[in-house]
Amino acid sequence: MTRIALAQLVSGPDPARNLDLVAEQTAAAAAAGASLVIFPEATMRCFGRSLAEVAEPLDGPWATRVREIAREAGITVAAGMFTPTGDGRVTNTLLITGPDVDARYDKVHLFDAFGFTESRTVAPGQDLVVVELAGLRIGCAICYDLRFPELFTRLADRGAQLIMVPASWGAGPGKLDQWRLLVRARALDSTTFVAACGQADPSTLGIETVGSAPTGVGGSLVVGPNGAVIAEAGIAPELLVADLDPDTIGPIRDQLPVLANRRLG
């Protein structure tokens, strides 16, 4: 059994203040017995502000502080940040760091939809990433990646038992329902656990948002390989804790062998 935590929060424009949130929520996750705490996409800085002016390499001070926080708490932290590129854009990066891992995943599918054009300021990643934590193989995706089933089945092909999806989901009519539906569908597509941690709805803290920048709707959830919801958050900031039993995956795949039965791709 593996206990994980999802730190649904509202990140602001100040990376230093957001690090305080990371430290606070990591300590709470460790106290709850979690071995992994997942933070949202754009934990470093909320969307709607310049990303290039805060982007840092993975050996920069922001990522270094996240590593220190993980080490002090004795658990693994996955947090969304931005790293510079050679073309003036940034990469939308997930830093995964802890006692037994130090890795990165760069978002492959960029959010050029619903009036927002992420590719103007963000360069796409190219590589699939699966890391191992306490014997559990964990695949990585970020936000808009959720709309692409083949990413999740390919991660399952590489041995993923859990796929984590940090996000800052865009608001709008039906968007929270789409989020819930897509998380459950991707769990069924891949017959893996899916842990999707979104930014909380800023309005719950009295923060007004303008424009089309995706700043979060809440609704973080953990779904089992059979599509059942294990744990789900509301729209306000919340630490969601869930226990996962990877031994349940085999029997579910025996009953529902969608990966083995594929004829295309």
C-alpha positions as CSV (number, residue, x, y, z in Angstrom):
1,M,0.0,0.0,0.0
2,T,1.3,3.5,-0.9
3,R,-0.1,6.7,0.6
4,I,0.0,9.8,-1.5
5,A,-1.1,13.4,-1.0
6,L,-2.4,16.0,-3.5
7,A,-1.8,19.6,-2.4
8,Q,-4.6,21.5,-4.1
9,L,-3.6,25.2,-3.6
10,V,-3.7,28.6,-5.3
11,S,-0.2,29.7,-6.4
12,G,0.4,33.4,-6.8
13,P,2.8,35.5,-8.7
14,D,5.6,35.4,-6.1
15,P,7.8,32.2,-6.4
16,A,9.2,32.7,-2.9
17,R,5.7,32.9,-1.4
18,N,4.8,29.8,-3.3
19,L,7.7,28.0,-1.9
20,D,6.3,28.7,1.6
21,L,3.1,26.9,0.5
22,V,5.2,24.0,-0.8
23,A,7.0,23.7,2.6
24,E,3.7,24.0,4.5
25,Q,1.9,21.4,2.5
26,T,4.8,19.0,2.3
27,A,5.1,19.0,6.0
28,A,1.4,18.3,6.3
29,A,1.6,15.5,3.8
30,A,4.5,13.9,5.7
31,A,2.6,14.2,8.9
32,A,-0.3,12.3,7.3
33,G,2.1,9.5,6.4
34,A,2.3,10.1,2.6
35,S,5.4,9.1,0.7
36,L,4.6,11.4,-2.2
37,V,3.0,14.8,-2.4
38,I,1.9,16.1,-5.7
39,F,1.5,19.9,-6.3
40,P,-0.2,21.5,-9.2
41,E,1.1,22.7,-12.5
42,A,2.5,26.3,-12.2
43,T,3.2,26.0,-8.5
44,M,6.2,28.2,-9.1
45,R,4.1,31.0,-10.5
46,C,0.4,31.2,-11.5
47,F,-0.5,31.7,-15.2
48,G,-1.4,35.1,-16.4
49,R,2.0,36.6,-15.4
50,S,5.4,36.5,-17.2
51,L,6.9,33.0,-16.9
52,A,10.2,33.9,-18.5
53,E,11.1,36.3,-15.8
54,V,10.9,33.6,-13.1
55,A,12.1,30.6,-15.1
56,E,15.2,28.9,-13.6
57,P,17.3,25.8,-14.4
58,L,16.9,22.7,-12.3
59,D,20.0,23.7,-10.3
60,G,18.6,27.1,-9.6
61,P,17.4,28.4,-6.2
62,W,13.7,27.6,-6.6
63,A,14.3,23.9,-7.5
64,T,17.1,23.6,-4.9
65,R,14.7,24.8,-2.2
66,V,12.1,22.3,-3.3
67,R,14.8,19.6,-2.9
68,E,15.6,20.8,0.6
69,I,11.9,20.8,1.5
70,A,11.6,17.2,0.3
71,R,14.7,16.1,2.2
72,E,13.6,17.8,5.4
73,A,10.2,16.1,5.2
74,G,11.7,12.7,4.1
75,I,9.2,12.3,1.2
76,T,9.1,12.8,-2.5
77,V,7.7,16.1,-3.9
78,A,6.4,16.7,-7.4
79,A,5.9,20.4,-8.2
80,G,5.2,22.4,-11.4
81,M,7.8,25.0,-12.3
82,F,9.2,26.7,-15.4
83,T,12.7,26.2,-16.9
84,P,14.4,28.4,-19.6
85,T,15.0,27.3,-23.1
86,G,17.3,28.5,-25.9
87,D,14.6,30.2,-28.0
88,G,13.3,32.7,-25.4
89,R,10.4,30.5,-24.3
90,V,10.3,28.3,-21.2
91,T,9.4,24.7,-20.6
92,N,6.4,23.8,-18.4
93,T,8.3,21.4,-16.1
94,L,7.4,19.0,-13.4
95,L,10.2,18.5,-10.9
96,I,10.1,15.2,-9.1
97,T,12.5,15.0,-6.2
98,G,12.9,13.0,-3.0
99,P,15.0,10.4,-1.2
100,D,15.3,8.0,-4.2
101,V,14.5,10.2,-7.2
102,D,15.4,13.5,-8.9
103,A,13.8,13.8,-12.3
104,R,11.9,16.1,-14.6
105,Y,9.1,15.9,-17.1
106,D,8.5,18.6,-19.6
107,K,4.8,19.0,-20.8
108,V,4.4,17.5,-24.2
109,H,0.9,18.9,-25.2
110,L,0.6,22.6,-25.0
111,F,-2.7,24.3,-24.2
112,D,-3.5,26.1,-27.5
113,A,-7.3,26.0,-26.9
114,F,-10.2,27.9,-25.4
115,G,-8.6,31.3,-26.3
116,F,-5.2,30.6,-24.7
117,T,-2.0,30.0,-26.6
118,E,0.6,28.3,-24.4
119,S,3.0,27.7,-27.3
120,R,3.7,31.4,-27.6
121,T,5.7,31.3,-24.4
122,V,6.2,27.6,-23.7
123,A,8.2,25.1,-25.7
124,P,6.9,21.5,-25.8
125,G,8.7,18.6,-24.2
126,Q,9.5,15.4,-26.2
127,D,10.1,12.6,-23.7
128,L,7.9,10.3,-21.8
129,V,8.9,9.9,-18.1
130,V,8.3,7.1,-15.7
131,V,10.0,7.1,-12.3
132,E,10.1,4.6,-9.5
133,L,9.1,5.4,-5.9
134,A,9.2,2.7,-3.2
135,G,8.6,0.0,-5.8
136,L,5.7,1.9,-7.5
137,R,6.3,3.0,-11.1
138,I,4.8,6.5,-11.7
139,G,4.2,8.1,-15.1
140,C,4.1,11.8,-15.6
141,A,1.7,14.1,-17.4
142,I,0.7,17.8,-17.1
143,C,-2.8,19.3,-17.5
144,Y,-3.6,19.4,-21.3
145,D,-1.8,16.1,-21.7
146,L,-5.0,14.7,-20.1
147,R,-6.9,15.1,-23.3
148,F,-4.5,12.7,-25.2
149,P,-5.3,9.0,-24.4
150,E,-2.3,7.6,-26.2
151,L,0.1,9.3,-23.8
152,F,-1.5,7.4,-20.9
153,T,-1.5,4.0,-22.7
154,R,2.1,4.5,-23.7
155,L,3.1,5.3,-20.1
156,A,1.2,2.1,-19.0
157,D,3.2,0.2,-21.7
158,R,6.4,1.5,-20.0
159,G,5.2,0.0,-16.7
160,A,3.4,2.9,-15.0
161,Q,1.1,1.8,-12.2
162,L,0.2,5.4,-11.2
163,I,0.1,8.4,-13.5
164,M,0.2,11.8,-11.8
165,V,-1.3,14.9,-13.6
166,P,-0.5,18.2,-12.0
167,A,-2.7,20.9,-13.6
168,S,-4.0,24.4,-13.7
169,W,-7.2,23.7,-15.4
170,G,-8.9,26.5,-17.3
171,A,-12.3,27.7,-16.0
172,G,-15.4,27.9,-18.1
173,P,-18.8,26.3,-18.7
174,G,-18.6,22.5,-18.3
175,K,-14.8,22.6,-17.7
176,L,-14.9,21.0,-14.2
177,D,-17.1,18.2,-15.5
178,Q,-14.7,17.6,-18.4
179,W,-11.8,17.4,-15.9
180,R,-13.5,14.8,-13.8
181,L,-14.6,12.8,-16.9
182,L,-11.2,12.9,-18.5
183,V,-9.3,11.8,-15.3
184,R,-11.6,8.8,-15.0
185,A,-11.4,8.0,-18.7
186,R,-7.6,8.1,-18.7
187,A,-7.5,5.7,-15.7
188,L,-9.8,3.3,-17.7
189,D,-7.7,3.7,-20.9
190,S,-4.5,2.8,-19.1
191,T,-5.8,0.6,-16.3
192,T,-3.6,2.6,-13.9
193,F,-4.2,4.8,-10.9
194,V,-4.5,8.4,-11.9
195,A,-3.8,11.2,-9.4
196,A,-4.8,14.6,-10.8
197,C,-3.8,17.6,-8.7
198,G,-5.2,20.9,-9.9
199,Q,-4.9,24.5,-8.7
200,A,-7.8,25.4,-6.5
201,D,-10.4,28.0,-7.6
202,P,-8.8,31.4,-6.9
203,S,-12.3,32.8,-6.1
204,T,-12.4,30.7,-3.0
205,L,-9.7,33.0,-1.6
206,G,-11.3,36.2,-2.9
207,I,-8.9,36.4,-5.9
208,E,-10.4,37.8,-9.1
209,T,-9.0,36.5,-12.4
210,V,-9.2,38.1,-15.8
211,G,-8.5,37.0,-19.3
212,S,-8.1,33.4,-20.6
213,A,-5.2,32.3,-18.4
214,P,-6.0,28.9,-16.8
215,T,-5.8,29.6,-13.1
216,G,-7.6,26.5,-11.7
217,V,-11.0,25.1,-10.9
218,G,-10.2,22.7,-8.0
219,G,-11.6,19.2,-8.1
220,S,-8.4,17.3,-7.6
221,L,-9.1,13.5,-7.6
222,V,-7.5,10.1,-7.3
223,V,-9.0,7.4,-9.5
224,G,-8.4,3.7,-9.5
225,P,-7.6,1.5,-12.6
226,N,-11.3,0.5,-12.8
227,G,-12.3,4.1,-13.1
228,A,-13.7,4.4,-9.6
229,V,-13.1,7.6,-7.7
230,I,-11.0,6.9,-4.5
231,A,-10.8,10.5,-3.2
232,E,-11.9,13.9,-4.5
233,A,-11.5,17.5,-3.4
234,G,-13.8,20.4,-3.5
235,I,-12.9,23.7,-5.3
236,A,-11.1,25.4,-2.3
237,P,-7.5,24.7,-1.2
238,E,-7.2,21.2,0.4
239,L,-4.7,18.5,1.1
240,L,-6.2,15.3,-0.3
241,V,-4.8,12.0,1.0
242,A,-5.3,8.5,-0.6
243,D,-4.0,5.0,-0.2
244,L,-3.2,3.0,-3.3
245,D,-2.8,-0.7,-3.6
246,P,-0.8,-1.6,-6.7
247,D,-1.7,-5.3,-6.3
248,T,-5.2,-4.5,-7.5
249,I,-4.0,-3.5,-11.0
250,G,-3.2,-7.1,-12.1
251,P,-6.7,-8.5,-11.4
252,I,-8.4,-5.5,-13.1
253,R,-6.2,-5.9,-16.2
254,D,-7.1,-9.6,-16.3
255,Q,-10.8,-8.6,-16.3
256,L,-10.4,-5.6,-18.6
257,P,-7.4,-6.3,-20.9
258,V,-7.7,-3.2,-23.0
259,L,-3.9,-2.8,-23.3
260,A,-3.5,-6.3,-24.5
261,N,-6.5,-6.2,-26.8
262,R,-5.4,-3.1,-28.7
263,R,-5.3,-3.5,-32.5
264,L,-4.2,0.0,-33.5
265,G,-1.3,2.1,-32.3
